[in-house]
């Protein structure tokens, strides 16, 4: 639990020890607050793209990066067979204590168990790829966890809006050779800081290119309220 800042915060909230939120620092010189109650939200208070993703779930479901288990819990209560997966031991403990029956403590790349009809990567779950050039690897691994005709439901954001616009309408993006959606984060909670970690925000066109490399279909389903979107990736039946 020393480095599991996220899991420590979830356990505190679940046990009624909520006194502060997670602070995040990014390589975009952004400091933000991640409110713990938001991580325990129910279906009615979820963003519309998350609600739509949950409504589209079918068959057996793998909830990648399940966190506190909010998405898994909703699906389980609907009678859907869902398995939560998270590399945070604190998140796994929290999800189990909330009543999720099937929860696995694992990094996604280390998991190669049963196959699923639906794989969920919500709250920009595709960000676990870390970098754009690692996205094909992630998609290839996820494809291997799908049953024939299965689907991957993923949301992400195009964060180009965070960069300044010049007089010609172009964006001032640092010329460092990296994709602008590659961000490094650090979390802080109750005076403890996590190790820095890479996170990817991918625009829809880049996602579509990556899925093409893996022979996956890519369908734009809907747009969120703040440059975010929901997409469905699929395999042939």
BANUKOL-525389 format. One record per residue (C-alpha): residue number from 0; residue in three letters; chain; x negated, y negated, z negated. Coordinates in steps of 0.25 Angstrom, whole numbers. Layout:
N
<kenu><nr>NUM</nr><rest>ALA</rest><kette>A</kette><east>X</east><north>Y</north><up>Z</up></kenu>
...
***
This chain:
237
<kenu><nr>0</nr><rest>UNK</rest><kette>A</kette><east>0</east><north>0</north><up>0</up></kenu>
<kenu><nr>1</nr><rest>UNK</rest><kette>A</kette><east>-12</east><north>-9</north><up>-1</up></kenu>
<kenu><nr>2</nr><rest>UNK</rest><kette>A</kette><east>-11</east><north>-14</north><up>13</up></kenu>
<kenu><nr>3</nr><rest>UNK</rest><kette>A</kette><east>4</east><north>-11</north><up>15</up></kenu>
<kenu><nr>4</nr><rest>UNK</rest><kette>A</kette><east>9</east><north>-25</north><up>13</up></kenu>
<kenu><nr>5</nr><rest>UNK</rest><kette>A</kette><east>22</east><north>-23</north><up>21</up></kenu>
<kenu><nr>6</nr><rest>UNK</rest><kette>A</kette><east>25</east><north>-10</north><up>13</up></kenu>
<kenu><nr>7</nr><rest>UNK</rest><kette>A</kette><east>22</east><north>-16</north><up>0</up></kenu>
<kenu><nr>8</nr><rest>UNK</rest><kette>A</kette><east>32</east><north>-27</north><up>3</up></kenu>
<kenu><nr>9</nr><rest>UNK</rest><kette>A</kette><east>43</east><north>-18</north><up>7</up></kenu>
<kenu><nr>10</nr><rest>UNK</rest><kette>A</kette><east>41</east><north>-9</north><up>-5</up></kenu>
<kenu><nr>11</nr><rest>UNK</rest><kette>A</kette><east>42</east><north>-22</north><up>-14</up></kenu>
<kenu><nr>12</nr><rest>UNK</rest><kette>A</kette><east>55</east><north>-26</north><up>-7</up></kenu>
<kenu><nr>13</nr><rest>UNK</rest><kette>A</kette><east>61</east><north>-13</north><up>-8</up></kenu>
<kenu><nr>14</nr><rest>UNK</rest><kette>A</kette><east>58</east><north>-12</north><up>-23</up></kenu>
<kenu><nr>15</nr><rest>UNK</rest><kette>A</kette><east>64</east><north>-25</north><up>-26</up></kenu>
<kenu><nr>16</nr><rest>UNK</rest><kette>A</kette><east>50</east><north>-32</north><up>-28</up></kenu>
<kenu><nr>17</nr><rest>UNK</rest><kette>A</kette><east>53</east><north>-43</north><up>-17</up></kenu>
<kenu><nr>18</nr><rest>UNK</rest><kette>A</kette><east>46</east><north>-56</north><up>-20</up></kenu>
<kenu><nr>19</nr><rest>UNK</rest><kette>A</kette><east>39</east><north>-60</north><up>-7</up></kenu>
<kenu><nr>20</nr><rest>UNK</rest><kette>A</kette><east>38</east><north>-57</north><up>7</up></kenu>
<kenu><nr>21</nr><rest>UNK</rest><kette>A</kette><east>27</east><north>-53</north><up>17</up></kenu>
<kenu><nr>22</nr><rest>UNK</rest><kette>A</kette><east>19</east><north>-64</north><up>23</up></kenu>
<kenu><nr>23</nr><rest>UNK</rest><kette>A</kette><east>13</east><north>-61</north><up>37</up></kenu>
<kenu><nr>24</nr><rest>UNK</rest><kette>A</kette><east>1</east><north>-68</north><up>43</up></kenu>
<kenu><nr>25</nr><rest>UNK</rest><kette>A</kette><east>-1</east><north>-67</north><up>58</up></kenu>
<kenu><nr>26</nr><rest>UNK</rest><kette>A</kette><east>-12</east><north>-70</north><up>68</up></kenu>
<kenu><nr>27</nr><rest>UNK</rest><kette>A</kette><east>-3</east><north>-80</north><up>74</up></kenu>
<kenu><nr>28</nr><rest>UNK</rest><kette>A</kette><east>-6</east><north>-89</north><up>62</up></kenu>
<kenu><nr>29</nr><rest>UNK</rest><kette>A</kette><east>8</east><north>-86</north><up>57</up></kenu>
<kenu><nr>30</nr><rest>UNK</rest><kette>A</kette><east>12</east><north>-83</north><up>42</up></kenu>
<kenu><nr>31</nr><rest>UNK</rest><kette>A</kette><east>26</east><north>-77</north><up>41</up></kenu>
<kenu><nr>32</nr><rest>UNK</rest><kette>A</kette><east>35</east><north>-71</north><up>30</up></kenu>
<kenu><nr>33</nr><rest>UNK</rest><kette>A</kette><east>41</east><north>-57</north><up>31</up></kenu>
<kenu><nr>34</nr><rest>UNK</rest><kette>A</kette><east>53</east><north>-56</north><up>22</up></kenu>
<kenu><nr>35</nr><rest>UNK</rest><kette>A</kette><east>54</east><north>-43</north><up>15</up></kenu>
<kenu><nr>36</nr><rest>UNK</rest><kette>A</kette><east>69</east><north>-43</north><up>15</up></kenu>
<kenu><nr>37</nr><rest>UNK</rest><kette>A</kette><east>69</east><north>-44</north><up>30</up></kenu>
<kenu><nr>38</nr><rest>UNK</rest><kette>A</kette><east>62</east><north>-30</north><up>30</up></kenu>
<kenu><nr>39</nr><rest>UNK</rest><kette>A</kette><east>74</east><north>-24</north><up>23</up></kenu>
<kenu><nr>40</nr><rest>UNK</rest><kette>A</kette><east>85</east><north>-30</north><up>31</up></kenu>
<kenu><nr>41</nr><rest>UNK</rest><kette>A</kette><east>97</east><north>-22</north><up>36</up></kenu>
<kenu><nr>42</nr><rest>UNK</rest><kette>A</kette><east>103</east><north>-21</north><up>50</up></kenu>
<kenu><nr>43</nr><rest>UNK</rest><kette>A</kette><east>112</east><north>-33</north><up>48</up></kenu>
<kenu><nr>44</nr><rest>UNK</rest><kette>A</kette><east>100</east><north>-42</north><up>46</up></kenu>
<kenu><nr>45</nr><rest>UNK</rest><kette>A</kette><east>91</east><north>-36</north><up>56</up></kenu>
<kenu><nr>46</nr><rest>UNK</rest><kette>A</kette><east>88</east><north>-44</north><up>69</up></kenu>
<kenu><nr>47</nr><rest>UNK</rest><kette>A</kette><east>97</east><north>-40</north><up>81</up></kenu>
<kenu><nr>48</nr><rest>UNK</rest><kette>A</kette><east>86</east><north>-33</north><up>88</up></kenu>
<kenu><nr>49</nr><rest>UNK</rest><kette>A</kette><east>83</east><north>-24</north><up>77</up></kenu>
<kenu><nr>50</nr><rest>UNK</rest><kette>A</kette><east>98</east><north>-21</north><up>75</up></kenu>
<kenu><nr>51</nr><rest>UNK</rest><kette>A</kette><east>99</east><north>-18</north><up>90</up></kenu>
<kenu><nr>52</nr><rest>UNK</rest><kette>A</kette><east>87</east><north>-9</north><up>89</up></kenu>
<kenu><nr>53</nr><rest>UNK</rest><kette>A</kette><east>93</east><north>-1</north><up>78</up></kenu>
<kenu><nr>54</nr><rest>UNK</rest><kette>A</kette><east>106</east><north>0</north><up>85</up></kenu>
<kenu><nr>55</nr><rest>UNK</rest><kette>A</kette><east>98</east><north>6</north><up>97</up></kenu>
<kenu><nr>56</nr><rest>UNK</rest><kette>A</kette><east>92</east><north>17</north><up>89</up></kenu>
<kenu><nr>57</nr><rest>UNK</rest><kette>A</kette><east>95</east><north>31</north><up>93</up></kenu>
<kenu><nr>58</nr><rest>UNK</rest><kette>A</kette><east>91</east><north>45</north><up>89</up></kenu>
<kenu><nr>59</nr><rest>UNK</rest><kette>A</kette><east>79</east><north>46</north><up>79</up></kenu>
<kenu><nr>60</nr><rest>UNK</rest><kette>A</kette><east>72</east><north>33</north><up>76</up></kenu>
<kenu><nr>61</nr><rest>UNK</rest><kette>A</kette><east>58</east><north>30</north><up>72</up></kenu>
<kenu><nr>62</nr><rest>UNK</rest><kette>A</kette><east>57</east><north>16</north><up>65</up></kenu>
<kenu><nr>63</nr><rest>UNK</rest><kette>A</kette><east>43</east><north>12</north><up>67</up></kenu>
<kenu><nr>64</nr><rest>UNK</rest><kette>A</kette><east>38</east><north>2</north><up>56</up></kenu>
<kenu><nr>65</nr><rest>UNK</rest><kette>A</kette><east>51</east><north>4</north><up>48</up></kenu>
<kenu><nr>66</nr><rest>UNK</rest><kette>A</kette><east>46</east><north>-5</north><up>37</up></kenu>
<kenu><nr>67</nr><rest>UNK</rest><kette>A</kette><east>57</east><north>-5</north><up>26</up></kenu>
<kenu><nr>68</nr><rest>UNK</rest><kette>A</kette><east>66</east><north>4</north><up>34</up></kenu>
<kenu><nr>69</nr><rest>UNK</rest><kette>A</kette><east>77</east><north>-6</north><up>38</up></kenu>
<kenu><nr>70</nr><rest>UNK</rest><kette>A</kette><east>79</east><north>-1</north><up>52</up></kenu>
<kenu><nr>71</nr><rest>UNK</rest><kette>A</kette><east>77</east><north>14</north><up>48</up></kenu>
<kenu><nr>72</nr><rest>UNK</rest><kette>A</kette><east>87</east><north>12</north><up>37</up></kenu>
<kenu><nr>73</nr><rest>UNK</rest><kette>A</kette><east>98</east><north>6</north><up>46</up></kenu>
<kenu><nr>74</nr><rest>UNK</rest><kette>A</kette><east>96</east><north>17</north><up>56</up></kenu>
<kenu><nr>75</nr><rest>UNK</rest><kette>A</kette><east>96</east><north>28</north><up>45</up></kenu>
<kenu><nr>76</nr><rest>UNK</rest><kette>A</kette><east>109</east><north>23</north><up>39</up></kenu>
<kenu><nr>77</nr><rest>UNK</rest><kette>A</kette><east>115</east><north>24</north><up>53</up></kenu>
<kenu><nr>78</nr><rest>UNK</rest><kette>A</kette><east>111</east><north>39</north><up>53</up></kenu>
<kenu><nr>79</nr><rest>UNK</rest><kette>A</kette><east>100</east><north>37</north><up>63</up></kenu>
<kenu><nr>80</nr><rest>UNK</rest><kette>A</kette><east>87</east><north>46</north><up>60</up></kenu>
<kenu><nr>81</nr><rest>UNK</rest><kette>A</kette><east>76</east><north>36</north><up>58</up></kenu>
<kenu><nr>82</nr><rest>UNK</rest><kette>A</kette><east>62</east><north>37</north><up>54</up></kenu>
<kenu><nr>83</nr><rest>UNK</rest><kette>A</kette><east>54</east><north>25</north><up>49</up></kenu>
<kenu><nr>84</nr><rest>UNK</rest><kette>A</kette><east>39</east><north>24</north><up>51</up></kenu>
<kenu><nr>85</nr><rest>UNK</rest><kette>A</kette><east>30</east><north>14</north><up>45</up></kenu>
<kenu><nr>86</nr><rest>UNK</rest><kette>A</kette><east>15</east><north>13</north><up>41</up></kenu>
<kenu><nr>87</nr><rest>UNK</rest><kette>A</kette><east>18</east><north>5</north><up>29</up></kenu>
<kenu><nr>88</nr><rest>UNK</rest><kette>A</kette><east>19</east><north>15</north><up>17</up></kenu>
<kenu><nr>89</nr><rest>UNK</rest><kette>A</kette><east>27</east><north>4</north><up>10</up></kenu>
<kenu><nr>90</nr><rest>UNK</rest><kette>A</kette><east>37</east><north>3</north><up>21</up></kenu>
<kenu><nr>91</nr><rest>UNK</rest><kette>A</kette><east>39</east><north>18</north><up>21</up></kenu>
<kenu><nr>92</nr><rest>UNK</rest><kette>A</kette><east>41</east><north>18</north><up>6</up></kenu>
<kenu><nr>93</nr><rest>UNK</rest><kette>A</kette><east>51</east><north>7</north><up>8</up></kenu>
<kenu><nr>94</nr><rest>UNK</rest><kette>A</kette><east>59</east><north>13</north><up>19</up></kenu>
<kenu><nr>95</nr><rest>UNK</rest><kette>A</kette><east>60</east><north>26</north><up>12</up></kenu>
<kenu><nr>96</nr><rest>UNK</rest><kette>A</kette><east>65</east><north>19</north><up>-1</up></kenu>
<kenu><nr>97</nr><rest>UNK</rest><kette>A</kette><east>76</east><north>13</north><up>7</up></kenu>
<kenu><nr>98</nr><rest>UNK</rest><kette>A</kette><east>81</east><north>26</north><up>11</up></kenu>
<kenu><nr>99</nr><rest>UNK</rest><kette>A</kette><east>74</east><north>29</north><up>25</up></kenu>
<kenu><nr>100</nr><rest>UNK</rest><kette>A</kette><east>73</east><north>44</north><up>26</up></kenu>
<kenu><nr>101</nr><rest>UNK</rest><kette>A</kette><east>62</east><north>45</north><up>36</up></kenu>
<kenu><nr>102</nr><rest>UNK</rest><kette>A</kette><east>50</east><north>36</north><up>35</up></kenu>
<kenu><nr>103</nr><rest>UNK</rest><kette>A</kette><east>36</east><north>39</north><up>40</up></kenu>
<kenu><nr>104</nr><rest>UNK</rest><kette>A</kette><east>24</east><north>32</north><up>35</up></kenu>
<kenu><nr>105</nr><rest>UNK</rest><kette>A</kette><east>15</east><north>31</north><up>47</up></kenu>
<kenu><nr>106</nr><rest>UNK</rest><kette>A</kette><east>8</east><north>22</north><up>57</up></kenu>
<kenu><nr>107</nr><rest>UNK</rest><kette>A</kette><east>16</east><north>24</north><up>70</up></kenu>
<kenu><nr>108</nr><rest>UNK</rest><kette>A</kette><east>4</east><north>29</north><up>78</up></kenu>
<kenu><nr>109</nr><rest>UNK</rest><kette>A</kette><east>2</east><north>40</north><up>67</up></kenu>
<kenu><nr>110</nr><rest>UNK</rest><kette>A</kette><east>16</east><north>45</north><up>69</up></kenu>
<kenu><nr>111</nr><rest>UNK</rest><kette>A</kette><east>19</east><north>56</north><up>78</up></kenu>
<kenu><nr>112</nr><rest>UNK</rest><kette>A</kette><east>31</east><north>63</north><up>72</up></kenu>
<kenu><nr>113</nr><rest>UNK</rest><kette>A</kette><east>45</east><north>65</north><up>78</up></kenu>
<kenu><nr>114</nr><rest>UNK</rest><kette>A</kette><east>50</east><north>58</north><up>90</up></kenu>
<kenu><nr>115</nr><rest>UNK</rest><kette>A</kette><east>62</east><north>48</north><up>90</up></kenu>
<kenu><nr>116</nr><rest>UNK</rest><kette>A</kette><east>73</east><north>43</north><up>99</up></kenu>
<kenu><nr>117</nr><rest>UNK</rest><kette>A</kette><east>71</east><north>28</north><up>94</up></kenu>
<kenu><nr>118</nr><rest>UNK</rest><kette>A</kette><east>58</east><north>21</north><up>89</up></kenu>
<kenu><nr>119</nr><rest>UNK</rest><kette>A</kette><east>60</east><north>8</north><up>82</up></kenu>
<kenu><nr>120</nr><rest>UNK</rest><kette>A</kette><east>50</east><north>-3</north><up>81</up></kenu>
<kenu><nr>121</nr><rest>UNK</rest><kette>A</kette><east>57</east><north>-15</north><up>75</up></kenu>
<kenu><nr>122</nr><rest>UNK</rest><kette>A</kette><east>52</east><north>-28</north><up>69</up></kenu>
<kenu><nr>123</nr><rest>UNK</rest><kette>A</kette><east>42</east><north>-29</north><up>80</up></kenu>
<kenu><nr>124</nr><rest>UNK</rest><kette>A</kette><east>38</east><north>-14</north><up>77</up></kenu>
<kenu><nr>125</nr><rest>UNK</rest><kette>A</kette><east>30</east><north>-14</north><up>90</up></kenu>
<kenu><nr>126</nr><rest>UNK</rest><kette>A</kette><east>20</east><north>-23</north><up>83</up></kenu>
<kenu><nr>127</nr><rest>UNK</rest><kette>A</kette><east>13</east><north>-11</north><up>77</up></kenu>
<kenu><nr>128</nr><rest>UNK</rest><kette>A</kette><east>6</east><north>-10</north><up>90</up></kenu>
<kenu><nr>129</nr><rest>UNK</rest><kette>A</kette><east>-2</east><north>-21</north><up>86</up></kenu>
<kenu><nr>130</nr><rest>UNK</rest><kette>A</kette><east>-8</east><north>-26</north><up>99</up></kenu>
<kenu><nr>131</nr><rest>UNK</rest><kette>A</kette><east>-2</east><north>-26</north><up>113</up></kenu>
<kenu><nr>132</nr><rest>UNK</rest><kette>A</kette><east>-12</east><north>-16</north><up>118</up></kenu>
<kenu><nr>133</nr><rest>UNK</rest><kette>A</kette><east>-8</east><north>-6</north><up>107</up></kenu>
<kenu><nr>134</nr><rest>UNK</rest><kette>A</kette><east>7</east><north>-7</north><up>111</up></kenu>
<kenu><nr>135</nr><rest>UNK</rest><kette>A</kette><east>6</east><north>4</north><up>122</up></kenu>
<kenu><nr>136</nr><rest>UNK</rest><kette>A</kette><east>0</east><north>14</north><up>111</up></kenu>
<kenu><nr>137</nr><rest>UNK</rest><kette>A</kette><east>12</east><north>11</north><up>102</up></kenu>
<kenu><nr>138</nr><rest>UNK</rest><kette>A</kette><east>22</east><north>13</north><up>113</up></kenu>
<kenu><nr>139</nr><rest>UNK</rest><kette>A</kette><east>15</east><north>26</north><up>117</up></kenu>
<kenu><nr>140</nr><rest>UNK</rest><kette>A</kette><east>16</east><north>31</north><up>103</up></kenu>
<kenu><nr>141</nr><rest>UNK</rest><kette>A</kette><east>30</east><north>27</north><up>101</up></kenu>
<kenu><nr>142</nr><rest>UNK</rest><kette>A</kette><east>34</east><north>34</north><up>114</up></kenu>
<kenu><nr>143</nr><rest>UNK</rest><kette>A</kette><east>28</east><north>47</north><up>109</up></kenu>
<kenu><nr>144</nr><rest>UNK</rest><kette>A</kette><east>38</east><north>46</north><up>97</up></kenu>
<kenu><nr>145</nr><rest>UNK</rest><kette>A</kette><east>50</east><north>45</north><up>106</up></kenu>
<kenu><nr>146</nr><rest>UNK</rest><kette>A</kette><east>60</east><north>55</north><up>110</up></kenu>
<kenu><nr>147</nr><rest>UNK</rest><kette>A</kette><east>63</east><north>56</north><up>125</up></kenu>
<kenu><nr>148</nr><rest>UNK</rest><kette>A</kette><east>72</east><north>44</north><up>128</up></kenu>
<kenu><nr>149</nr><rest>UNK</rest><kette>A</kette><east>68</east><north>37</north><up>115</up></kenu>
<kenu><nr>150</nr><rest>UNK</rest><kette>A</kette><east>68</east><north>22</north><up>113</up></kenu>
<kenu><nr>151</nr><rest>UNK</rest><kette>A</kette><east>58</east><north>13</north><up>106</up></kenu>
<kenu><nr>152</nr><rest>UNK</rest><kette>A</kette><east>65</east><north>0</north><up>100</up></kenu>
<kenu><nr>153</nr><rest>UNK</rest><kette>A</kette><east>56</east><north>-11</north><up>98</up></kenu>
<kenu><nr>154</nr><rest>UNK</rest><kette>A</kette><east>57</east><north>-26</north><up>95</up></kenu>
<kenu><nr>155</nr><rest>UNK</rest><kette>A</kette><east>45</east><north>-36</north><up>96</up></kenu>
<kenu><nr>156</nr><rest>UNK</rest><kette>A</kette><east>43</east><north>-51</north><up>99</up></kenu>
<kenu><nr>157</nr><rest>UNK</rest><kette>A</kette><east>37</east><north>-60</north><up>109</up></kenu>
<kenu><nr>158</nr><rest>UNK</rest><kette>A</kette><east>29</east><north>-69</north><up>100</up></kenu>
<kenu><nr>159</nr><rest>UNK</rest><kette>A</kette><east>24</east><north>-78</north><up>111</up></kenu>
<kenu><nr>160</nr><rest>UNK</rest><kette>A</kette><east>34</east><north>-89</north><up>105</up></kenu>
<kenu><nr>161</nr><rest>UNK</rest><kette>A</kette><east>23</east><north>-90</north><up>94</up></kenu>
<kenu><nr>162</nr><rest>UNK</rest><kette>A</kette><east>13</east><north>-97</north><up>103</up></kenu>
<kenu><nr>163</nr><rest>UNK</rest><kette>A</kette><east>13</east><north>-111</north><up>108</up></kenu>
<kenu><nr>164</nr><rest>UNK</rest><kette>A</kette><east>19</east><north>-115</north><up>121</up></kenu>
<kenu><nr>165</nr><rest>UNK</rest><kette>A</kette><east>12</east><north>-125</north><up>130</up></kenu>
<kenu><nr>166</nr><rest>UNK</rest><kette>A</kette><east>18</east><north>-136</north><up>139</up></kenu>
<kenu><nr>167</nr><rest>UNK</rest><kette>A</kette><east>19</east><north>-126</north><up>151</up></kenu>
<kenu><nr>168</nr><rest>UNK</rest><kette>A</kette><east>27</east><north>-116</north><up>142</up></kenu>
<kenu><nr>169</nr><rest>UNK</rest><kette>A</kette><east>15</east><north>-106</north><up>141</up></kenu>
<kenu><nr>170</nr><rest>UNK</rest><kette>A</kette><east>11</east><north>-100</north><up>127</up></kenu>
<kenu><nr>171</nr><rest>UNK</rest><kette>A</kette><east>-2</east><north>-103</north><up>120</up></kenu>
<kenu><nr>172</nr><rest>UNK</rest><kette>A</kette><east>-7</east><north>-89</north><up>117</up></kenu>
<kenu><nr>173</nr><rest>UNK</rest><kette>A</kette><east>-21</east><north>-87</north><up>112</up></kenu>
<kenu><nr>174</nr><rest>UNK</rest><kette>A</kette><east>-30</east><north>-81</north><up>122</up></kenu>
<kenu><nr>175</nr><rest>UNK</rest><kette>A</kette><east>-36</east><north>-71</north><up>114</up></kenu>
<kenu><nr>176</nr><rest>UNK</rest><kette>A</kette><east>-33</east><north>-59</north><up>123</up></kenu>
<kenu><nr>177</nr><rest>UNK</rest><kette>A</kette><east>-22</east><north>-54</north><up>114</up></kenu>
<kenu><nr>178</nr><rest>UNK</rest><kette>A</kette><east>-8</east><north>-52</north><up>117</up></kenu>
<kenu><nr>179</nr><rest>UNK</rest><kette>A</kette><east>0</east><north>-64</north><up>109</up></kenu>
<kenu><nr>180</nr><rest>UNK</rest><kette>A</kette><east>9</east><north>-54</north><up>102</up></kenu>
<kenu><nr>181</nr><rest>UNK</rest><kette>A</kette><east>-3</east><north>-47</north><up>95</up></kenu>
<kenu><nr>182</nr><rest>UNK</rest><kette>A</kette><east>-2</east><north>-53</north><up>80</up></kenu>
<kenu><nr>183</nr><rest>UNK</rest><kette>A</kette><east>-10</east><north>-49</north><up>68</up></kenu>
<kenu><nr>184</nr><rest>UNK</rest><kette>A</kette><east>-3</east><north>-49</north><up>55</up></kenu>
<kenu><nr>185</nr><rest>UNK</rest><kette>A</kette><east>-6</east><north>-49</north><up>40</up></kenu>
<kenu><nr>186</nr><rest>UNK</rest><kette>A</kette><east>4</east><north>-47</north><up>29</up></kenu>
<kenu><nr>187</nr><rest>UNK</rest><kette>A</kette><east>4</east><north>-52</north><up>15</up></kenu>
<kenu><nr>188</nr><rest>UNK</rest><kette>A</kette><east>13</east><north>-48</north><up>3</up></kenu>
<kenu><nr>189</nr><rest>UNK</rest><kette>A</kette><east>11</east><north>-52</north><up>-11</up></kenu>
<kenu><nr>190</nr><rest>UNK</rest><kette>A</kette><east>-3</east><north>-56</north><up>-9</up></kenu>
<kenu><nr>191</nr><rest>UNK</rest><kette>A</kette><east>-7</east><north>-44</north><up>-1</up></kenu>
<kenu><nr>192</nr><rest>UNK</rest><kette>A</kette><east>-11</east><north>-44</north><up>13</up></kenu>
<kenu><nr>193</nr><rest>UNK</rest><kette>A</kette><east>-11</east><north>-33</north><up>24</up></kenu>
<kenu><nr>194</nr><rest>UNK</rest><kette>A</kette><east>-22</east><north>-30</north><up>34</up></kenu>
<kenu><nr>195</nr><rest>UNK</rest><kette>A</kette><east>-20</east><north>-38</north><up>47</up></kenu>
<kenu><nr>196</nr><rest>UNK</rest><kette>A</kette><east>-12</east><north>-30</north><up>57</up></kenu>
<kenu><nr>197</nr><rest>UNK</rest><kette>A</kette><east>-9</east><north>-32</north><up>72</up></kenu>
<kenu><nr>198</nr><rest>UNK</rest><kette>A</kette><east>5</east><north>-33</north><up>77</up></kenu>
<kenu><nr>199</nr><rest>UNK</rest><kette>A</kette><east>11</east><north>-34</north><up>91</up></kenu>
<kenu><nr>200</nr><rest>UNK</rest><kette>A</kette><east>22</east><north>-43</north><up>96</up></kenu>
<kenu><nr>201</nr><rest>UNK</rest><kette>A</kette><east>25</east><north>-39</north><up>110</up></kenu>
<kenu><nr>202</nr><rest>UNK</rest><kette>A</kette><east>33</east><north>-46</north><up>120</up></kenu>
<kenu><nr>203</nr><rest>UNK</rest><kette>A</kette><east>43</east><north>-38</north><up>129</up></kenu>
<kenu><nr>204</nr><rest>UNK</rest><kette>A</kette><east>35</east><north>-38</north><up>142</up></kenu>
<kenu><nr>205</nr><rest>UNK</rest><kette>A</kette><east>23</east><north>-33</north><up>135</up></kenu>
<kenu><nr>206</nr><rest>UNK</rest><kette>A</kette><east>31</east><north>-22</north><up>128</up></kenu>
<kenu><nr>207</nr><rest>UNK</rest><kette>A</kette><east>37</east><north>-18</north><up>141</up></kenu>
<kenu><nr>208</nr><rest>UNK</rest><kette>A</kette><east>23</east><north>-17</north><up>148</up></kenu>
<kenu><nr>209</nr><rest>UNK</rest><kette>A</kette><east>19</east><north>-8</north><up>136</up></kenu>
<kenu><nr>210</nr><rest>UNK</rest><kette>A</kette><east>31</east><north>1</north><up>137</up></kenu>
<kenu><nr>211</nr><rest>UNK</rest><kette>A</kette><east>28</east><north>3</north><up>152</up></kenu>
<kenu><nr>212</nr><rest>UNK</rest><kette>A</kette><east>15</east><north>8</north><up>149</up></kenu>
<kenu><nr>213</nr><rest>UNK</rest><kette>A</kette><east>21</east><north>19</north><up>140</up></kenu>
<kenu><nr>214</nr><rest>UNK</rest><kette>A</kette><east>32</east><north>22</north><up>150</up></kenu>
<kenu><nr>215</nr><rest>UNK</rest><kette>A</kette><east>42</east><north>17</north><up>140</up></kenu>
<kenu><nr>216</nr><rest>UNK</rest><kette>A</kette><east>55</east><north>9</north><up>145</up></kenu>
<kenu><nr>217</nr><rest>UNK</rest><kette>A</kette><east>56</east><north>-5</north><up>139</up></kenu>
<kenu><nr>218</nr><rest>UNK</rest><kette>A</kette><east>70</east><north>-12</north><up>137</up></kenu>
<kenu><nr>219</nr><rest>UNK</rest><kette>A</kette><east>72</east><north>-26</north><up>131</up></kenu>
<kenu><nr>220</nr><rest>UNK</rest><kette>A</kette><east>84</east><north>-25</north><up>122</up></kenu>
<kenu><nr>221</nr><rest>UNK</rest><kette>A</kette><east>86</east><north>-38</north><up>116</up></kenu>
<kenu><nr>222</nr><rest>UNK</rest><kette>A</kette><east>79</east><north>-51</north><up>111</up></kenu>
<kenu><nr>223</nr><rest>UNK</rest><kette>A</kette><east>79</east><north>-55</north><up>96</up></kenu>
<kenu><nr>224</nr><rest>UNK</rest><kette>A</kette><east>80</east><north>-69</north><up>91</up></kenu>
<kenu><nr>225</nr><rest>UNK</rest><kette>A</kette><east>65</east><north>-73</north><up>91</up></kenu>
<kenu><nr>226</nr><rest>UNK</rest><kette>A</kette><east>57</east><north>-68</north><up>103</up></kenu>
<kenu><nr>227</nr><rest>UNK</rest><kette>A</kette><east>59</east><north>-53</north><up>99</up></kenu>
<kenu><nr>228</nr><rest>UNK</rest><kette>A</kette><east>65</east><north>-42</north><up>107</up></kenu>
<kenu><nr>229</nr><rest>UNK</rest><kette>A</kette><east>70</east><north>-28</north><up>106</up></kenu>
<kenu><nr>230</nr><rest>UNK</rest><kette>A</kette><east>65</east><north>-17</north><up>116</up></kenu>
<kenu><nr>231</nr><rest>UNK</rest><kette>A</kette><east>68</east><north>-3</north><up>119</up></kenu>
<kenu><nr>232</nr><rest>UNK</rest><kette>A</kette><east>57</east><north>6</north><up>124</up></kenu>
<kenu><nr>233</nr><rest>UNK</rest><kette>A</kette><east>61</east><north>20</north><up>129</up></kenu>
<kenu><nr>234</nr><rest>UNK</rest><kette>A</kette><east>56</east><north>33</north><up>135</up></kenu>
<kenu><nr>235</nr><rest>UNK</rest><kette>A</kette><east>63</east><north>41</north><up>146</up></kenu>
<kenu><nr>236</nr><rest>UNK</rest><kette>A</kette><east>73</east><north>52</north><up>141</up></kenu>
***
